[in-house]
Amino acid sequence: MVDGIILAGGFSSRVGKNKMTLKFLNKPLLYHTVKSMVNVCENVIVVTGHYQDDYKKFLKEFTNIKIVHNEKYEQGMFSSVLKGIDNTKNDIFLIPGDYPLVKEFTYKLILQNNGEIRVPTFNGRRGHPIFISKELLPLLKKEGLSSNLKVFRDKFNVNYINVDDEGILFDIDSLSDYEKLLKNHERNDWFENITIL
């Protein structure tokens, strides 16, 4: 059994507004991140922060969604990681909410592999989501707020899994990233499995 944790607690300071609600294929970016995960995970936990009220309306169609608010969001992304794992006792997938192109089959492929920590790669580059076994969650909870996933990951043997999914590398950090997403939206290699709703 695996749960998904989606990190959506940031300020989106480089975008200037809540990037998770920017529209792509007529739906918010966060919607697509959730959509690729919900059929694979028992539960999907969306961790909010600065923008805590923006998501309920467009995520209400999903029955296995839990939206939790991270009161410590100003202390950085790792505080949202810790808030997310407080809401599960299962194996987890962790992914920031601004990865709208990750394909469902990538989650399934990672699950079919072994290892306490599993990370997808594309052309030798590491991406998201990261899989963490439930056995490691107590150790993850002991990490301080000044830590991060990379520091935690590098303490263990990691199974790096090559996937045919460029979306694992593509997040939206700026408006130029968003414009690139829109400009390339007809590229078959990125979008062949995304349904326009």
Helices and strands as residue ranges (DSSP letters): E 2-8, G 19-21, E 23-24, E 27-28, H 29-35, E 44-48, H 56-59, E 65-69, G 73-75, H 77-85, E 91-96, H 104-112, E 117-122, E 125-126, E 130-132, G 134-136, H 137-141, H 149-153, E 158-162, G 166-169, H 175-183, H 188-191
